[in-house]
Amino acid sequence: MSKIKETSTNYANKQALADECLEVYSANIIGGQWALVICSWLMNGKLRFGELKQRLPNITERMLTLQLRKLEADKIVKRTIYAEVPLRVEYELTAIGLELRPIINELEKWGVKHKNLLGE
């Protein structure tokens, strides 16, 4: 996952658009290939890293780590570390993350309709 240079025109354009349009701002937070699917699994409750990895077999451990860190930085996901041996870490949606539930459900319904429209 590469970052856009903060000095680039592309970064400035994305930032300006996100500042002007809250839909774009929201899409920047939950957009991307993995964020929504991670959130949809966490809608069902807390999961450990390994459990998420099992549910997402095509994601690399590095990408899962990066996505979880981004979601945590954006206050969508909460990470809880338990001082046990071996160390236990659980991920869960925060209160604002749980508010994504109806949005994710509606996106799923829309996806079904759109796939049917295309005949897939």
Biopython code that builds the backbone (N, CA, C, O; Angstrom):
import numpy as np
from Bio.PDB.StructureBuilder import StructureBuilder

atoms = [
    (1, "MET", "N", (0.846, -1.155, 0.000)),
    (1, "MET", "CA", (0.000, 0.000, 0.000)),
    (1, "MET", "C", (0.896, 1.224, 0.000)),
    (1, "MET", "O", (1.597, 1.478, 0.979)),
    (2, "SER", "N", (0.883, 1.971, -1.068)),
    (2, "SER", "CA", (1.755, 3.132, -1.151)),
    (2, "SER", "C", (0.985, 4.392, -0.785)),
    (2, "SER", "O", (-0.216, 4.512, -1.029)),
    (3, "LYS", "N", (1.709, 5.312, -0.199)),
    (3, "LYS", "CA", (1.113, 6.580, 0.175)),
    (3, "LYS", "C", (1.348, 7.583, -0.939)),
    (3, "LYS", "O", (2.347, 7.518, -1.656)),
    (4, "ILE", "N", (0.416, 8.506, -1.072)),
    (4, "ILE", "CA", (0.577, 9.592, -2.029)),
    (4, "ILE", "C", (1.423, 10.667, -1.355)),
    (4, "ILE", "O", (1.193, 11.019, -0.198)),
    (5, "LYS", "N", (2.394, 11.178, -2.087)),
    (5, "LYS", "CA", (3.240, 12.234, -1.533)),
    (5, "LYS", "C", (2.374, 13.448, -1.201)),
    (5, "LYS", "O", (1.563, 13.892, -2.013)),
    (6, "GLU", "N", (2.563, 13.973, 0.006)),
    (6, "GLU", "CA", (1.756, 15.111, 0.451)),
    (6, "GLU", "C", (2.034, 16.376, -0.351)),
    (6, "GLU", "O", (1.255, 17.328, -0.295)),
    (7, "THR", "N", (3.136, 16.395, -1.095)),
    (7, "THR", "CA", (3.474, 17.562, -1.907)),
    (7, "THR", "C", (2.942, 17.449, -3.332)),
    (7, "THR", "O", (3.103, 18.376, -4.125)),
    (8, "SER", "N", (2.306, 16.319, -3.667)),
    (8, "SER", "CA", (1.848, 16.115, -5.039)),
    (8, "SER", "C", (0.522, 16.823, -5.306)),
    (8, "SER", "O", (-0.259, 17.087, -4.392)),
    (9, "THR", "N", (0.293, 17.121, -6.578)),
    (9, "THR", "CA", (-0.970, 17.719, -7.000)),
    (9, "THR", "C", (-2.114, 16.754, -6.754)),
    (9, "THR", "O", (-3.208, 17.170, -6.374)),
    (10, "ASN", "N", (-1.873, 15.468, -6.968)),
    (10, "ASN", "CA", (-2.893, 14.445, -6.742)),
    (10, "ASN", "C", (-3.364, 14.476, -5.290)),
    (10, "ASN", "O", (-4.564, 14.406, -5.025)),
    (11, "TYR", "N", (-2.432, 14.579, -4.358)),
    (11, "TYR", "CA", (-2.773, 14.635, -2.933)),
    (11, "TYR", "C", (-3.603, 15.888, -2.643)),
    (11, "TYR", "O", (-4.614, 15.823, -1.943)),
    (12, "ALA", "N", (-3.172, 17.016, -3.183)),
    (12, "ALA", "CA", (-3.892, 18.277, -2.959)),
    (12, "ALA", "C", (-5.308, 18.202, -3.514)),
    (12, "ALA", "O", (-6.253, 18.678, -2.885)),
    (13, "ASN", "N", (-5.452, 17.603, -4.695)),
    (13, "ASN", "CA", (-6.784, 17.460, -5.303)),
    (13, "ASN", "C", (-7.677, 16.563, -4.462)),
    (13, "ASN", "O", (-8.839, 16.890, -4.223)),
    (14, "LYS", "N", (-7.137, 15.427, -4.009)),
    (14, "LYS", "CA", (-7.920, 14.511, -3.177)),
    (14, "LYS", "C", (-8.331, 15.180, -1.872)),
    (14, "LYS", "O", (-9.465, 15.025, -1.418)),
    (15, "GLN", "N", (-7.414, 15.920, -1.274)),
    (15, "GLN", "CA", (-7.694, 16.602, -0.015)),
    (15, "GLN", "C", (-8.780, 17.664, -0.204)),
    (15, "GLN", "O", (-9.700, 17.768, 0.607)),
    (16, "ALA", "N", (-8.668, 18.446, -1.274)),
    (16, "ALA", "CA", (-9.651, 19.496, -1.540)),
    (16, "ALA", "C", (-11.035, 18.893, -1.778)),
    (16, "ALA", "O", (-12.038, 19.404, -1.280)),
    (17, "LEU", "N", (-11.077, 17.813, -2.535)),
    (17, "LEU", "CA", (-12.358, 17.158, -2.807)),
    (17, "LEU", "C", (-12.965, 16.588, -1.531)),
    (17, "LEU", "O", (-14.171, 16.706, -1.312)),
    (18, "ALA", "N", (-12.148, 15.974, -0.695)),
    (18, "ALA", "CA", (-12.638, 15.423, 0.562)),
    (18, "ALA", "C", (-13.113, 16.529, 1.502)),
    (18, "ALA", "O", (-14.063, 16.332, 2.259)),
    (19, "ASP", "N", (-12.462, 17.683, 1.458)),
    (19, "ASP", "CA", (-12.875, 18.809, 2.294)),
    (19, "ASP", "C", (-14.209, 19.387, 1.833)),
    (19, "ASP", "O", (-14.999, 19.858, 2.651)),
    (20, "GLU", "N", (-14.460, 19.354, 0.527)),
    (20, "GLU", "CA", (-15.679, 19.938, -0.040)),
    (20, "GLU", "C", (-16.859, 18.983, -0.037)),
    (20, "GLU", "O", (-18.010, 19.419, 0.011)),
    (21, "CYS", "N", (-16.588, 17.693, -0.088)),
    (21, "CYS", "CA", (-17.651, 16.703, -0.281)),
    (21, "CYS", "C", (-17.538, 15.627, 0.803)),
    (21, "CYS", "O", (-16.596, 14.834, 0.799)),
    (22, "LEU", "N", (-18.492, 15.602, 1.722)),
    (22, "LEU", "CA", (-18.431, 14.646, 2.822)),
    (22, "LEU", "C", (-18.595, 13.205, 2.353)),
    (22, "LEU", "O", (-18.122, 12.284, 3.018)),
    (23, "GLU", "N", (-19.255, 12.997, 1.221)),
    (23, "GLU", "CA", (-19.359, 11.646, 0.679)),
    (23, "GLU", "C", (-17.979, 11.125, 0.274)),
    (23, "GLU", "O", (-17.658, 9.960, 0.509)),
    (24, "VAL", "N", (-17.175, 11.983, -0.326)),
    (24, "VAL", "CA", (-15.810, 11.610, -0.712)),
    (24, "VAL", "C", (-14.965, 11.390, 0.537)),
    (24, "VAL", "O", (-14.177, 10.446, 0.598)),
    (25, "TYR", "N", (-15.125, 12.250, 1.520)),
    (25, "TYR", "CA", (-14.420, 12.088, 2.791)),
    (25, "TYR", "C", (-14.714, 10.711, 3.381)),
    (25, "TYR", "O", (-13.803, 9.997, 3.799)),
    (26, "SER", "N", (-15.993, 10.347, 3.412)),
    (26, "SER", "CA", (-16.411, 9.050, 3.956)),
    (26, "SER", "C", (-15.858, 7.899, 3.131)),
    (26, "SER", "O", (-15.367, 6.910, 3.676)),
    (27, "ALA", "N", (-15.940, 8.035, 1.815)),
    (27, "ALA", "CA", (-15.441, 6.985, 0.931)),
    (27, "ALA", "C", (-13.933, 6.796, 1.103)),
    (27, "ALA", "O", (-13.436, 5.677, 0.984)),
    (28, "ASN", "N", (-13.205, 7.874, 1.380)),
    (28, "ASN", "CA", (-11.763, 7.761, 1.604)),
    (28, "ASN", "C", (-11.456, 6.953, 2.858)),
    (28, "ASN", "O", (-10.428, 6.279, 2.924)),
    (29, "ILE", "N", (-12.336, 7.012, 3.850)),
    (29, "ILE", "CA", (-12.108, 6.276, 5.088)),
    (29, "ILE", "C", (-12.406, 4.791, 4.910)),
    (29, "ILE", "O", (-11.607, 3.947, 5.315)),
    (30, "ILE", "N", (-13.544, 4.468, 4.310)),
    (30, "ILE", "CA", (-13.945, 3.062, 4.202)),
    (30, "ILE", "C", (-13.692, 2.482, 2.818)),
    (30, "ILE", "O", (-13.990, 1.315, 2.566)),
    (31, "GLY", "N", (-13.142, 3.296, 1.923)),
    (31, "GLY", "CA", (-12.867, 2.826, 0.576)),
    (31, "GLY", "C", (-11.672, 1.889, 0.554)),
    (31, "GLY", "O", (-11.113, 1.543, 1.594)),
    (32, "GLY", "N", (-11.304, 1.500, -0.612)),
    (32, "GLY", "CA", (-10.185, 0.580, -0.736)),
    (32, "GLY", "C", (-10.697, -0.854, -0.836)),
    (32, "GLY", "O", (-11.883, -1.128, -0.656)),
    (33, "GLN", "N", (-9.794, -1.729, -1.118)),
    (33, "GLN", "CA", (-10.164, -3.105, -1.391)),
    (33, "GLN", "C", (-10.570, -3.884, -0.154)),
    (33, "GLN", "O", (-11.410, -4.779, -0.248)),
    (34, "TRP", "N", (-10.005, -3.573, 1.000)),
    (34, "TRP", "CA", (-10.194, -4.436, 2.161)),
    (34, "TRP", "C", (-10.976, -3.831, 3.313)),
    (34, "TRP", "O", (-11.535, -4.578, 4.116)),
    (35, "ALA", "N", (-11.040, -2.520, 3.429)),
    (35, "ALA", "CA", (-11.625, -1.880, 4.613)),
    (35, "ALA", "C", (-13.072, -2.314, 4.853)),
    (35, "ALA", "O", (-13.433, -2.667, 5.976)),
    (36, "LEU", "N", (-13.895, -2.291, 3.817)),
    (36, "LEU", "CA", (-15.303, -2.655, 3.997)),
    (36, "LEU", "C", (-15.477, -4.112, 4.392)),
    (36, "LEU", "O", (-16.315, -4.430, 5.235)),
    (37, "VAL", "N", (-14.705, -4.988, 3.800)),
    (37, "VAL", "CA", (-14.858, -6.406, 4.123)),
    (37, "VAL", "C", (-14.369, -6.691, 5.542)),
    (37, "VAL", "O", (-14.939, -7.535, 6.234)),
    (38, "ILE", "N", (-13.331, -6.005, 5.976)),
    (38, "ILE", "CA", (-12.874, -6.147, 7.361)),
    (38, "ILE", "C", (-13.982, -5.676, 8.302)),
    (38, "ILE", "O", (-14.302, -6.350, 9.281)),
    (39, "CYS", "N", (-14.559, -4.524, 8.001)),
    (39, "CYS", "CA", (-15.650, -3.999, 8.831)),
    (39, "CYS", "C", (-16.856, -4.933, 8.824)),
    (39, "CYS", "O", (-17.504, -5.115, 9.854)),
    (40, "SER", "N", (-17.159, -5.522, 7.678)),
    (40, "SER", "CA", (-18.329, -6.415, 7.617)),
    (40, "SER", "C", (-18.114, -7.661, 8.472)),
    (40, "SER", "O", (-19.066, -8.159, 9.071)),
    (41, "TRP", "N", (-16.891, -8.173, 8.542)),
    (41, "TRP", "CA", (-16.629, -9.311, 9.426)),
    (41, "TRP", "C", (-16.694, -8.893, 10.888)),
    (41, "TRP", "O", (-17.176, -9.649, 11.731)),
    (42, "LEU", "N", (-16.212, -7.693, 11.190)),
    (42, "LEU", "CA", (-16.217, -7.228, 12.570)),
    (42, "LEU", "C", (-17.608, -6.809, 13.052)),
    (42, "LEU", "O", (-17.818, -6.639, 14.253)),
    (43, "MET", "N", (-18.554, -6.644, 12.135)),
    (43, "MET", "CA", (-19.937, -6.332, 12.532)),
    (43, "MET", "C", (-20.522, -7.455, 13.392)),
    (43, "MET", "O", (-21.437, -7.229, 14.184)),
    (44, "ASN", "N", (-19.991, -8.651, 13.228)),
    (44, "ASN", "CA", (-20.495, -9.813, 13.968)),
    (44, "ASN", "C", (-19.843, -9.968, 15.338)),
    (44, "ASN", "O", (-20.205, -10.868, 16.096)),
    (45, "GLY", "N", (-18.887, -9.102, 15.662)),
    (45, "GLY", "CA", (-18.236, -9.171, 16.967)),
    (45, "GLY", "C", (-16.729, -9.145, 16.857)),
    (45, "GLY", "O", (-16.171, -9.029, 15.766)),
    (46, "LYS", "N", (-16.079, -9.253, 18.003)),
    (46, "LYS", "CA", (-14.621, -9.198, 18.095)),
    (46, "LYS", "C", (-13.978, -10.373, 17.365)),
    (46, "LYS", "O", (-14.490, -11.492, 17.371)),
    (47, "LEU", "N", (-12.844, -10.085, 16.739)),
    (47, "LEU", "CA", (-12.058, -11.132, 16.091)),
    (47, "LEU", "C", (-10.582, -10.885, 16.352)),
    (47, "LEU", "O", (-10.133, -9.745, 16.468)),
    (48, "ARG", "N", (-9.850, -11.968, 16.439)),
    (48, "ARG", "CA", (-8.398, -11.875, 16.544)),
    (48, "ARG", "C", (-7.815, -11.768, 15.137)),
    (48, "ARG", "O", (-8.492, -12.047, 14.147)),
    (49, "PHE", "N", (-6.550, -11.360, 15.067)),
    (49, "PHE", "CA", (-5.875, -11.186, 13.778)),
    (49, "PHE", "C", (-5.968, -12.467, 12.951)),
    (49, "PHE", "O", (-6.329, -12.426, 11.774)),
    (50, "GLY", "N", (-5.643, -13.599, 13.566)),
    (50, "GLY", "CA", (-5.658, -14.879, 12.846)),
    (50, "GLY", "C", (-7.041, -15.241, 12.329)),
    (50, "GLY", "O", (-7.176, -15.823, 11.252)),
    (51, "GLU", "N", (-8.071, -14.895, 13.100)),
    (51, "GLU", "CA", (-9.445, -15.174, 12.663)),
    (51, "GLU", "C", (-9.811, -14.315, 11.458)),
    (51, "GLU", "O", (-10.468, -14.788, 10.531)),
    (52, "LEU", "N", (-9.386, -13.055, 11.473)),
    (52, "LEU", "CA", (-9.617, -12.198, 10.306)),
    (52, "LEU", "C", (-8.871, -12.740, 9.090)),
    (52, "LEU", "O", (-9.408, -12.774, 7.983)),
    (53, "LYS", "N", (-7.633, -13.160, 9.310)),
    (53, "LYS", "CA", (-6.820, -13.696, 8.214)),
    (53, "LYS", "C", (-7.473, -14.932, 7.605)),
    (53, "LYS", "O", (-7.445, -15.109, 6.387)),
    (54, "GLN", "N", (-8.061, -15.790, 8.441)),
    (54, "GLN", "CA", (-8.752, -16.988, 7.940)),
    (54, "GLN", "C", (-9.957, -16.615, 7.084)),
    (54, "GLN", "O", (-10.243, -17.281, 6.088)),
    (55, "ARG", "N", (-10.657, -15.564, 7.464)),
    (55, "ARG", "CA", (-11.851, -15.140, 6.736)),
    (55, "ARG", "C", (-11.496, -14.396, 5.447)),
    (55, "ARG", "O", (-12.328, -14.262, 4.550)),
    (56, "LEU", "N", (-10.263, -13.919, 5.365)),
    (56, "LEU", "CA", (-9.778, -13.188, 4.195)),
    (56, "LEU", "C", (-8.525, -13.869, 3.655)),
    (56, "LEU", "O", (-7.433, -13.310, 3.761)),
    (57, "PRO", "N", (-8.655, -15.055, 3.084)),
    (57, "PRO", "CA", (-7.463, -15.826, 2.700)),
    (57, "PRO", "C", (-6.606, -15.165, 1.619)),
    (57, "PRO", "O", (-5.427, -15.495, 1.492)),
    (58, "ASN", "N", (-7.167, -14.246, 0.843)),
    (58, "ASN", "CA", (-6.402, -13.624, -0.240)),
    (58, "ASN", "C", (-5.628, -12.380, 0.195)),
    (58, "ASN", "O", (-4.869, -11.823, -0.597)),
    (59, "ILE", "N", (-5.808, -11.942, 1.429)),
    (59, "ILE", "CA", (-5.082, -10.766, 1.912)),
    (59, "ILE", "C", (-3.765, -11.216, 2.539)),
    (59, "ILE", "O", (-3.700, -12.246, 3.210)),
    (60, "THR", "N", (-2.725, -10.429, 2.310)),
    (60, "THR", "CA", (-1.451, -10.752, 2.949)),
    (60, "THR", "C", (-1.489, -10.258, 4.392)),
    (60, "THR", "O", (-2.284, -9.383, 4.737)),
    (61, "GLU", "N", (-0.630, -10.820, 5.224)),
    (61, "GLU", "CA", (-0.576, -10.378, 6.617)),
    (61, "GLU", "C", (-0.187, -8.909, 6.701)),
    (61, "GLU", "O", (-0.709, -8.164, 7.530)),
    (62, "ARG", "N", (0.733, -8.502, 5.838)),
    (62, "ARG", "CA", (1.154, -7.101, 5.822)),
    (62, "ARG", "C", (-0.011, -6.179, 5.480)),
    (62, "ARG", "O", (-0.206, -5.157, 6.138)),
    (63, "MET", "N", (-0.779, -6.527, 4.466)),
    (63, "MET", "CA", (-1.904, -5.684, 4.058)),
    (63, "MET", "C", (-2.975, -5.652, 5.143)),
    (63, "MET", "O", (-3.557, -4.601, 5.409)),
    (64, "LEU", "N", (-3.239, -6.791, 5.769)),
    (64, "LEU", "CA", (-4.213, -6.828, 6.854)),
    (64, "LEU", "C", (-3.755, -5.930, 8.002)),
    (64, "LEU", "O", (-4.555, -5.187, 8.570)),
    (65, "THR", "N", (-2.479, -6.001, 8.337)),
    (65, "THR", "CA", (-1.925, -5.150, 9.388)),
    (65, "THR", "C", (-2.078, -3.674, 9.028)),
    (65, "THR", "O", (-2.509, -2.873, 9.858)),
    (66, "LEU", "N", (-1.726, -3.315, 7.800)),
    (66, "LEU", "CA", (-1.839, -1.920, 7.363)),
    (66, "LEU", "C", (-3.280, -1.431, 7.392)),
    (66, "LEU", "O", (-3.554, -0.314, 7.830)),
    (67, "GLN", "N", (-4.198, -2.269, 6.925)),
    (67, "GLN", "CA", (-5.613, -1.879, 6.902)),
    (67, "GLN", "C", (-6.162, -1.718, 8.317)),
    (67, "GLN", "O", (-6.894, -0.770, 8.600)),
    (68, "LEU", "N", (-5.807, -2.643, 9.201)),
    (68, "LEU", "CA", (-6.269, -2.539, 10.587)),
    (68, "LEU", "C", (-5.700, -1.291, 11.260)),
    (68, "LEU", "O", (-6.399, -0.624, 12.023)),
    (69, "ARG", "N", (-4.454, -0.977, 10.984)),
    (69, "ARG", "CA", (-3.850, 0.239, 11.552)),
    (69, "ARG", "C", (-4.555, 1.492, 11.049)),
    (69, "ARG", "O", (-4.811, 2.423, 11.812)),
    (70, "LYS", "N", (-4.868, 1.502, 9.747)),
    (70, "LYS", "CA", (-5.572, 2.665, 9.179)),
    (70, "LYS", "C", (-6.956, 2.791, 9.798)),
    (70, "LYS", "O", (-7.355, 3.884, 10.199)),
    (71, "LEU", "N", (-7.694, 1.689, 9.881)),
    (71, "LEU", "CA", (-9.027, 1.722, 10.476)),
    (71, "LEU", "C", (-8.966, 2.123, 11.950)),
    (71, "LEU", "O", (-9.865, 2.799, 12.451)),
    (72, "GLU", "N", (-7.913, 1.709, 12.634)),
    (72, "GLU", "CA", (-7.740, 2.100, 14.032)),
    (72, "GLU", "C", (-7.427, 3.600, 14.128)),
    (72, "GLU", "O", (-7.969, 4.290, 14.991)),
    (73, "ALA", "N", (-6.564, 4.099, 13.257)),
    (73, "ALA", "CA", (-6.232, 5.523, 13.248)),
    (73, "ALA", "C", (-7.459, 6.378, 12.936)),
    (73, "ALA", "O", (-7.594, 7.492, 13.442)),
    (74, "ASP", "N", (-8.340, 5.853, 12.109)),
    (74, "ASP", "CA", (-9.574, 6.559, 11.743)),
    (74, "ASP", "C", (-10.700, 6.344, 12.759)),
    (74, "ASP", "O", (-11.823, 6.807, 12.558)),
    (75, "LYS", "N", (-10.391, 5.639, 13.848)),
    (75, "LYS", "CA", (-11.343, 5.398, 14.950)),
    (75, "LYS", "C", (-12.534, 4.534, 14.535)),
    (75, "LYS", "O", (-13.611, 4.629, 15.123)),
    (76, "ILE", "N", (-12.335, 3.693, 13.519)),
    (76, "ILE", "CA", (-13.377, 2.768, 13.068)),
    (76, "ILE", "C", (-13.245, 1.449, 13.813)),
    (76, "ILE", "O", (-14.242, 0.806, 14.138)),
    (77, "VAL", "N", (-12.012, 1.054, 14.080)),
    (77, "VAL", "CA", (-11.709, -0.214, 14.743)),
    (77, "VAL", "C", (-10.946, 0.064, 16.031)),
    (77, "VAL", "O", (-10.107, 0.963, 16.098)),
    (78, "LYS", "N", (-11.256, -0.729, 17.048)),
    (78, "LYS", "CA", (-10.547, -0.649, 18.324)),
    (78, "LYS", "C", (-9.741, -1.933, 18.493)),
    (78, "LYS", "O", (-10.242, -3.033, 18.256)),
    (79, "ARG", "N", (-8.486, -1.774, 18.906)),
    (79, "ARG", "CA", (-7.611, -2.913, 19.163)),
    (79, "ARG", "C", (-7.431, -3.038, 20.667)),
    (79, "ARG", "O", (-7.099, -2.069, 21.350)),
    (80, "THR", "N", (-7.655, -4.244, 21.173)),
    (80, "THR", "CA", (-7.460, -4.502, 22.601)),
    (80, "THR", "C", (-6.371, -5.554, 22.744)),
    (80, "THR", "O", (-6.444, -6.634, 22.158)),
    (81, "ILE", "N", (-5.354, -5.214, 23.543)),
    (81, "ILE", "CA", (-4.236, -6.127, 23.780)),
    (81, "ILE", "C", (-4.384, -6.694, 25.187)),
    (81, "ILE", "O", (-4.530, -5.948, 26.156)),
    (82, "TYR", "N", (-4.345, -8.016, 25.289)),
    (82, "TYR", "CA", (-4.429, -8.696, 26.576)),
    (82, "TYR", "C", (-3.041, -9.195, 26.953)),
    (82, "TYR", "O", (-2.371, -9.857, 26.161)),
    (83, "ALA", "N", (-2.618, -8.870, 28.170)),
    (83, "ALA", "CA", (-1.289, -9.256, 28.647)),
    (83, "ALA", "C", (-1.299, -10.726, 29.049)),
    (83, "ALA", "O", (-1.352, -11.062, 30.232)),
    (84, "GLU", "N", (-1.249, -11.581, 28.060)),
    (84, "GLU", "CA", (-1.230, -13.024, 28.267)),
    (84, "GLU", "C", (-0.050, -13.590, 27.492)),
    (84, "GLU", "O", (0.543, -12.914, 26.651)),
    (85, "VAL", "N", (0.272, -14.819, 27.785)),
    (85, "VAL", "CA", (1.295, -15.516, 27.007)),
    (85, "VAL", "C", (0.620, -16.724, 26.375)),
    (85, "VAL", "O", (0.154, -17.602, 27.101)),
    (86, "PRO", "N", (0.552, -16.800, 25.050)),
    (86, "PRO", "CA", (0.990, -15.788, 24.087)),
    (86, "PRO", "C", (0.065, -14.569, 24.103)),
    (86, "PRO", "O", (-1.081, -14.642, 24.545)),
    (87, "LEU", "N", (0.589, -13.466, 23.615)),
    (87, "LEU", "CA", (-0.144, -12.214, 23.562)),
    (87, "LEU", "C", (-1.434, -12.394, 22.771)),
    (87, "LEU", "O", (-1.440, -13.011, 21.706)),
    (88, "ARG", "N", (-2.516, -11.854, 23.297)),
    (88, "ARG", "CA", (-3.808, -11.942, 22.597)),
    (88, "ARG", "C", (-4.249, -10.534, 22.241)),
    (88, "ARG", "O", (-4.291, -9.648, 23.094)),
    (89, "VAL", "N", (-4.581, -10.337, 20.954)),
    (89, "VAL", "CA", (-5.040, -9.043, 20.460)),
    (89, "VAL", "C", (-6.372, -9.268, 19.766)),
    (89, "VAL", "O", (-6.501, -10.150, 18.917)),
    (90, "GLU", "N", (-7.362, -8.463, 20.133)),
    (90, "GLU", "CA", (-8.680, -8.556, 19.505)),
    (90, "GLU", "C", (-9.030, -7.224, 18.853)),
    (90, "GLU", "O", (-8.649, -6.153, 19.326)),
    (91, "TYR", "N", (-9.765, -7.326, 17.757)),
    (91, "TYR", "CA", (-10.220, -6.156, 17.024)),
    (91, "TYR", "C", (-11.739, -6.147, 17.047)),
    (91, "TYR", "O", (-12.388, -7.187, 16.932)),
    (92, "GLU", "N", (-12.295, -4.938, 17.200)),
    (92, "GLU", "CA", (-13.745, -4.783, 17.174)),
    (92, "GLU", "C", (-14.070, -3.399, 16.631)),
    (92, "GLU", "O", (-13.229, -2.500, 16.640)),
    (93, "LEU", "N", (-15.292, -3.244, 16.161)),
    (93, "LEU", "CA", (-15.723, -1.946, 15.676)),
    (93, "LEU", "C", (-15.993, -1.020, 16.853)),
    (93, "LEU", "O", (-16.498, -1.448, 17.891)),
    (94, "THR", "N", (-15.655, 0.235, 16.685)),
    (94, "THR", "CA", (-15.975, 1.253, 17.681)),
    (94, "THR", "C", (-17.447, 1.643, 17.501)),
    (94, "THR", "O", (-18.128, 1.122, 16.617)),
    (95, "ALA", "N", (-17.925, 2.549, 18.331)),
    (95, "ALA", "CA", (-19.316, 3.006, 18.207)),
    (95, "ALA", "C", (-19.564, 3.609, 16.825)),
    (95, "ALA", "O", (-20.582, 3.317, 16.199)),
    (96, "ILE", "N", (-18.644, 4.445, 16.344)),
    (96, "ILE", "CA", (-18.821, 5.043, 15.017)),
    (96, "ILE", "C", (-18.661, 3.981, 13.934)),
    (96, "ILE", "O", (-19.291, 4.070, 12.880)),
    (97, "GLY", "N", (-17.826, 2.981, 14.185)),
    (97, "GLY", "CA", (-17.674, 1.873, 13.235)),
    (97, "GLY", "C", (-18.944, 1.046, 13.134)),
    (97, "GLY", "O", (-19.313, 0.600, 12.047)),
    (98, "LEU", "N", (-19.614, 0.837, 14.263)),
    (98, "LEU", "CA", (-20.875, 0.077, 14.258)),
    (98, "LEU", "C", (-21.970, 0.797, 13.490)),
    (98, "LEU", "O", (-22.904, 0.164, 12.998)),
    (99, "GLU", "N", (-21.862, 2.116, 13.382)),
    (99, "GLU", "CA", (-22.841, 2.872, 12.603)),
    (99, "GLU", "C", (-22.736, 2.576, 11.109)),
    (99, "GLU", "O", (-23.610, 2.971, 10.336)),
    (100, "LEU", "N", (-21.678, 1.887, 10.700)),
    (100, "LEU", "CA", (-21.532, 1.489, 9.297)),
    (100, "LEU", "C", (-22.445, 0.310, 8.934)),
    (100, "LEU", "O", (-22.663, 0.043, 7.753)),
    (101, "ARG", "N", (-22.977, -0.394, 9.935)),
    (101, "ARG", "CA", (-23.784, -1.587, 9.680)),
    (101, "ARG", "C", (-24.883, -1.351, 8.629)),
    (101, "ARG", "O", (-24.925, -2.084, 7.641)),
    (102, "PRO", "N", (-25.769, -0.363, 8.799)),
    (102, "PRO", "CA", (-26.814, -0.179, 7.784)),
    (102, "PRO", "C", (-26.246, 0.240, 6.429)),
    (102, "PRO", "O", (-26.808, -0.099, 5.387)),
    (103, "ILE", "N", (-25.148, 0.966, 6.443)),
    (103, "ILE", "CA", (-24.528, 1.393, 5.187)),
    (103, "ILE", "C", (-23.973, 0.184, 4.444)),
    (103, "ILE", "O", (-24.180, 0.043, 3.239)),
    (104, "ILE", "N", (-23.270, -0.683, 5.159)),
    (104, "ILE", "CA", (-22.703, -1.888, 4.549)),
    (104, "ILE", "C", (-23.825, -2.805, 4.051)),
    (104, "ILE", "O", (-23.721, -3.386, 2.971)),
    (105, "ASN", "N", (-24.893, -2.932, 4.838)),
    (105, "ASN", "CA", (-26.031, -3.756, 4.409)),
    (105, "ASN", "C", (-26.672, -3.201, 3.142)),
    (105, "ASN", "O", (-27.027, -3.963, 2.243)),
    (106, "GLU", "N", (-26.823, -1.888, 3.063)),
    (106, "GLU", "CA", (-27.398, -1.271, 1.862)),
    (106, "GLU", "C", (-26.466, -1.418, 0.664)),
    (106, "GLU", "O", (-26.928, -1.649, -0.453)),
    (107, "LEU", "N", (-25.151, -1.285, 0.886)),
    (107, "LEU", "CA", (-24.195, -1.498, -0.203)),
    (107, "LEU", "C", (-24.284, -2.925, -0.739)),
    (107, "LEU", "O", (-24.173, -3.152, -1.944)),
    (108, "GLU", "N", (-24.485, -3.880, 0.165)),
    (108, "GLU", "CA", (-24.633, -5.274, -0.251)),
    (108, "GLU", "C", (-25.886, -5.449, -1.114)),
    (108, "GLU", "O", (-25.837, -6.098, -2.159)),
    (109, "LYS", "N", (-26.997, -4.875, -0.677)),
    (109, "LYS", "CA", (-28.243, -4.963, -1.460)),
    (109, "LYS", "C", (-28.067, -4.320, -2.827)),
    (109, "LYS", "O", (-28.503, -4.866, -3.841)),
    (110, "TRP", "N", (-27.422, -3.151, -2.847)),
    (110, "TRP", "CA", (-27.201, -2.452, -4.102)),
    (110, "TRP", "C", (-26.305, -3.286, -5.019)),
    (110, "TRP", "O", (-26.532, -3.354, -6.227)),
    (111, "GLY", "N", (-25.285, -3.918, -4.434)),
    (111, "GLY", "CA", (-24.389, -4.761, -5.222)),
    (111, "GLY", "C", (-25.115, -5.924, -5.877)),
    (111, "GLY", "O", (-24.847, -6.255, -7.032)),
    (112, "VAL", "N", (-26.031, -6.546, -5.149)),
    (112, "VAL", "CA", (-26.824, -7.642, -5.703)),
    (112, "VAL", "C", (-27.655, -7.133, -6.888)),
    (112, "VAL", "O", (-27.677, -7.760, -7.947)),
    (113, "LYS", "N", (-28.329, -6.008, -6.709)),
    (113, "LYS", "CA", (-29.149, -5.430, -7.791)),
    (113, "LYS", "C", (-28.287, -5.103, -9.001)),
    (113, "LYS", "O", (-28.674, -5.385, -10.135)),
    (114, "HIS", "N", (-27.128, -4.515, -8.769)),
    (114, "HIS", "CA", (-26.275, -4.107, -9.884)),
    (114, "HIS", "C", (-25.718, -5.318, -10.625)),
    (114, "HIS", "O", (-25.644, -5.317, -11.854)),
    (115, "LYS", "N", (-25.320, -6.363, -9.871)),
    (115, "LYS", "CA", (-24.838, -7.600, -10.517)),
    (115, "LYS", "C", (-25.939, -8.203, -11.380)),
    (115, "LYS", "O", (-25.678, -8.654, -12.495)),
    (116, "ASN", "N", (-27.160, -8.212, -10.874)),
    (116, "ASN", "CA", (-28.292, -8.758, -11.631)),
    (116, "ASN", "C", (-28.544, -7.920, -12.889)),
    (116, "ASN", "O", (-28.866, -8.466, -13.944)),
    (117, "LEU", "N", (-28.399, -6.605, -12.778)),
    (117, "LEU", "CA", (-28.576, -5.717, -13.908)),
    (117, "LEU", "C", (-27.570, -6.034, -15.013)),
    (117, "LEU", "O", (-27.898, -5.990, -16.198)),
    (118, "LEU", "N", (-26.353, -6.352, -14.612)),
    (118, "LEU", "CA", (-25.299, -6.675, -15.585)),
    (118, "LEU", "C", (-25.358, -8.133, -16.047)),
    (118, "LEU", "O", (-24.652, -8.532, -16.974)),
    (119, "GLY", "N", (-26.207, -8.915, -15.390)),
    (119, "GLY", "CA", (-26.354, -10.319, -15.775)),
    (119, "GLY", "C", (-25.217, -11.202, -15.314)),
    (119, "GLY", "O", (-24.933, -12.224, -15.938)),
    (120, "GLU", "N", (-24.570, -10.830, -14.245)),
    (120, "GLU", "CA", (-23.447, -11.636, -13.736)),
    (120, "GLU", "C", (-23.908, -12.667, -12.757)),
    (120, "GLU", "O", (-23.094, -13.428, -12.233)),
]
sb = StructureBuilder()
sb.init_structure("model")
sb.init_model(0)
sb.init_chain("A")
sb.init_seg("    ")
for serial, (resi, resn, name, xyz) in enumerate(atoms, 1):
    if name == "N":
        sb.init_residue(resn, " ", resi, " ")
    sb.init_atom(name, np.array(xyz, "f"), 0.0, 1.0, " ", f" {name:<3s}", serial, name[0])
structure = sb.get_structure()
